[in-house]
Amino acid sequence: MDVLKELYETVLSRKGAKTEGSYTCYLFEKGTDKILKKCGEECSEVIIAAKNGKQEDTVGELSDLLYHLTVLMVNEGIPLEAVQAELARRSEKTGNLKTFHQVDHNT
């Protein structure tokens, strides 16, 4: 988790900066809609890479998605610790398989 904390801190430091050539600064400048668009694009690319079955590509796309999600977290003022706490809370649950509504296809 240290690398995610370092990533978060780097992204956070770029939030108010106007660093020339910084992709992170560019995303903050363009705003929420651009950040959300990139998160959606990266999510789709993860799905495609995983479907193609090449682990190296999937790892790269997952890394891109985690980066863009981190930018979204910083943009929305969500501390990394809040997400870590939620994941820890969820990891304590067992037997939490959801029951899905059964659809009667004959009606």
N, C-alpha and C positions, 0 to 999 in steps of 0.2 A: 504493500500500500504506500510505501514511501515515494515511489515514482509518481503515483497519482497525486500525492500531496505536493510534490515538487511542481508537477504540471499545473495544479490548481493555483499555487502561489505565483507561478510565472504568468499565467493568464490574468490573475488578479492584478498583478503589477502593470499589465498592459492596458487595463480598463480605462484609466484616465490619461494614458500616454498618447502622444502623437508621433510615434516612431515611424519614420519614413521606411517603407518597404516591409513593414510588419503585417503579416496576414491577420494576426489576431486583432491588431488595431483597426485594420480595414473592416473586419466583421463587426466590431463594436461601433464603428462609424456608420456602417450601413443599417445597424439596428436589428431589432427582434425578428422581423420578417425574414431577413437574410440569414440570420443564425438558424431559425427554424427550418428554412428551406434546405440549408446545408445538412442539418441533422436528418431530415427526411431523405435526402439524396444518399447520405452515407449509410443510413439504415437499409435502403434498397440495395446498395452495393454490397453490404454484408450478406444479405440474403442471396444475391446472385453468386458471390464468391463461394459461399457455403454449399450452394446447390451444385456448383461446378466441381466441388470436392478437392480443391487445391488448397491445402492448409496454409501455405505461405501467403497466398492471396487473401484468405480469410483473416489471418492475423493482421495483415496490413490494413484491411478495411475496418476491422474491429478497433484498431488503434486510431484510425481516422474518426470513427464514430465517437469513441471515448473523448477524443480531443474536442470535437464539436459539442458534445454534451457538457463538457467542462466549461466551454465558452458560454453555453446557455445558462449553466448554474451561476456563473459569475455575473452574467448579465441580469439575471433574476434575483441576485442577492442571496442565493442559497449557499450556505457554507458547506464545505465538503463533510464536515463533522455531522451535519444533519442527515446526509445521505448514509454515512457510515453507521450512525445510530439506528436509522431505520432498517438497514440491512442486518445489523446485529439483532434487533428486535425480531425481525422475521426469521432469522436463523434459529431462534429458540422454539419456533413452532414445529410441531410434528403432526403428521396425519391431517394435513390441511388441503388435501385434494378436493377441489370444488366439484360439486354435483351439478352436472349440466342438465338443462331442461331437455327432455326427450320429445321429439317432434313425431307425431303420427303422420307418416307420409301417405297413408291410405285415406285420409279425409280431405 
